[in-house]
Amino acid sequence: MSELGETHQDKVTVEHYDATIEPHKNKQQGYGFQSHGLLIQNKTGDIVFKQADHAVNENEVKAFVETYLKKD
């Protein structure tokens, strides 16, 4: 997913967090993730897309980002 930040440098920021350490450890469960997942937030921090654990689908994520950026 890091390439999304490279492809859309002025519109997308990609951040990775280690969910096995604090303070991120409890956040993953709050989002409904068992072990990992992916969130996309808008400029104000609202979650606009979420996929959990092994349901993360790279093609769906990329399609969502492309569509979402066209609206913005």
N, C-alpha and C positions, 0 to 999 in steps of 0.2 A: 504494500500500500504506500510505501514511501515515495514511489514515483508520482503519486497524485500531487504531492507537495512540489515536486520538481516541474511537473507539467503545468500546474496552475499556480505558479509562485506567488502571484499577487493576490490570489483569492483563497488558497488552501494552506493550512498549517497542519502538519502531521506531527503528532506527539505519541511516543510509546512510553508505557508505564509498566514497571515490574509489579505484577499483582501478588507476588509472593512476599512482599515486604510492606511495612507500614509507610505511609498512610494509605496506600492503594489497596491493601489487602481486603479491607472491609468494603471498599467501594464496589469491587467486582460483584459481591453478593447483592449489594443494593441495586445493582442494575439487572440482576437476575442471571448473572453468568455463573457457571459452575467453576470454571478454571480460567477462562479468557473470553474475550469478545471484542467487538468493534462498535464504537459510537461515532456518530457524526453530529456535531453541534453547529447551530447557526451562529451568527455574529453576536447574539445576545446570550448564548450559552444554552439555549433550548435544544433538547435532543430531537433531531429530525429523522434519524435513521439508527437502527440498532440491530445487530445480529450477534447471537451468543455462541460461544464455544465452537464446535465443529460445523455449525451451520453457516459460518462466515463464508460467503461466496464472492470471490474477487470480481467476477464479471458483474454481479448484481450491484456491488459497491461502486464500481467504476461507472456503470450506467446511471445509478442514482446521482452521483456527483455531477456527471455531465448534464443531466436533466435539471438538477437543482441550480447549477450555475447559470444555465440559460434563463431561468426565471428571475434570478437576482439582478 
